[in-house]
Amino acid sequence: MSRRSIRLPAEVSRILYVRNLPYKISADELYDIFGKYGTVRQIRKGNAEGTKGTSFVIYDDIYDAKNALDHLSGFNVAGRYLVNSLRDKDRRSEGAKGRRGEGAKGRRGEGANG
């Protein structure tokens, strides 16, 4: 049975909310880390006072998002251990309410900041 034939619940998101990132990590570094687990559509890195060290990583595929969640929760980046969760589709994460982060506005090479 292929992974495409397995149906995930509707509440499963393809958006990872990442906390405890080094403040100076670049969007390119995030693409390098998270891109190993699937095609990343967009990365939105928090840059406001309350959102520094956080990011939303949006995958093209929910299975890739789940794979990244499974492999990168607790992953050490520059001495900091990542805290990852799948974003709840029905509510925004506390660290991102009403704020827009800096980050890539598309796939790498298509207007990505970094």
C-alpha positions as CSV (number, residue, x, y, z in Angstrom):
1,M,0.0,0.0,0.0
2,S,1.5,3.3,-1.0
3,R,1.6,6.3,1.3
4,R,-0.8,8.1,-1.1
5,S,-3.5,5.5,-0.6
6,I,-3.4,6.0,3.2
7,R,-5.9,8.7,4.2
8,L,-4.9,11.1,7.0
9,P,-7.5,12.9,9.1
10,A,-8.6,16.3,7.8
11,E,-7.1,18.0,10.8
12,V,-3.6,16.9,9.8
13,S,-1.7,19.9,8.5
14,R,1.2,20.3,6.1
15,I,2.5,23.3,8.1
16,L,5.1,22.8,10.8
17,Y,5.4,25.4,13.6
18,V,9.0,25.4,14.8
19,R,10.3,26.9,18.0
20,N,13.6,27.3,19.7
21,L,15.5,28.2,16.5
22,P,18.8,30.2,16.7
23,Y,17.8,33.9,16.2
24,K,20.4,34.3,13.4
25,I,19.5,31.2,11.3
26,S,18.8,32.1,7.7
27,A,15.9,31.0,5.5
28,D,18.5,29.1,3.3
29,E,19.7,27.2,6.4
30,L,16.1,26.3,7.2
31,Y,15.5,25.1,3.7
32,D,18.6,22.9,4.0
33,I,17.4,21.3,7.2
34,F,13.7,20.9,6.5
35,G,14.1,20.2,2.7
36,K,15.7,16.9,3.4
37,Y,12.2,15.6,4.3
38,G,10.2,16.8,1.3
39,T,9.5,19.8,-0.9
40,V,9.2,22.9,1.1
41,R,6.8,25.4,-0.4
42,Q,7.4,28.3,1.9
43,I,9.3,29.3,5.1
44,R,8.1,32.1,7.3
45,K,10.6,33.1,9.9
46,G,9.5,35.2,12.8
47,N,11.4,38.5,13.2
48,A,9.2,40.5,15.6
49,E,10.2,40.6,19.3
50,G,7.6,37.9,20.3
51,T,8.3,35.6,17.3
52,K,12.1,35.5,17.1
53,G,13.3,31.9,17.1
54,T,10.2,30.6,15.5
55,S,9.2,29.7,12.0
56,F,6.4,28.2,9.9
57,V,7.6,25.6,7.4
58,I,5.0,24.8,4.8
59,Y,5.4,21.6,2.9
60,D,3.7,20.6,-0.4
61,D,2.7,17.3,1.1
62,I,1.2,16.5,4.5
63,Y,3.2,13.2,4.6
64,D,6.5,15.1,4.2
65,A,5.4,17.5,7.0
66,K,4.7,14.5,9.3
67,N,8.1,12.9,8.3
68,A,9.9,16.1,9.2
69,L,8.0,16.4,12.5
70,D,9.0,12.8,13.3
71,H,12.7,13.3,12.5
72,L,13.4,16.9,13.5
73,S,11.6,17.2,16.9
74,G,14.5,17.6,19.3
75,F,17.0,18.1,16.5
76,N,20.1,20.1,17.6
77,V,20.8,23.3,15.6
78,A,23.7,25.4,16.9
79,G,23.2,24.1,20.4
80,R,19.4,24.6,20.5
81,Y,16.9,21.7,20.4
82,L,14.0,22.3,18.0
83,V,10.5,22.0,19.2
84,N,8.2,21.2,16.3
85,S,4.4,20.7,16.0
86,L,2.0,20.4,13.2
87,R,0.0,23.6,13.0
88,D,-3.7,23.2,14.0
89,K,-5.8,24.2,11.0
90,D,-8.5,25.8,13.2
91,R,-6.3,28.1,15.2
92,R,-3.1,30.1,14.9
93,S,-0.2,29.4,17.0
94,E,0.2,31.7,20.0
95,G,3.6,33.0,18.8
96,A,2.2,34.0,15.4
97,K,-1.1,35.8,16.2
98,G,-1.6,38.7,13.9
99,R,2.1,38.9,12.9
100,R,3.9,38.4,9.6
101,G,7.3,37.0,9.7
102,E,10.2,37.5,7.3
103,G,10.9,34.6,5.1
104,A,10.8,33.1,1.7
105,K,8.0,34.1,-0.5
106,G,8.1,30.9,-2.5
107,R,10.4,28.1,-3.3
108,R,14.2,28.7,-3.1
109,G,15.3,30.6,-6.2
110,E,11.8,32.0,-6.7
111,G,12.1,35.2,-4.6
112,A,13.3,33.6,-1.4
113,N,14.8,35.8,1.2
114,G,17.9,34.6,2.9
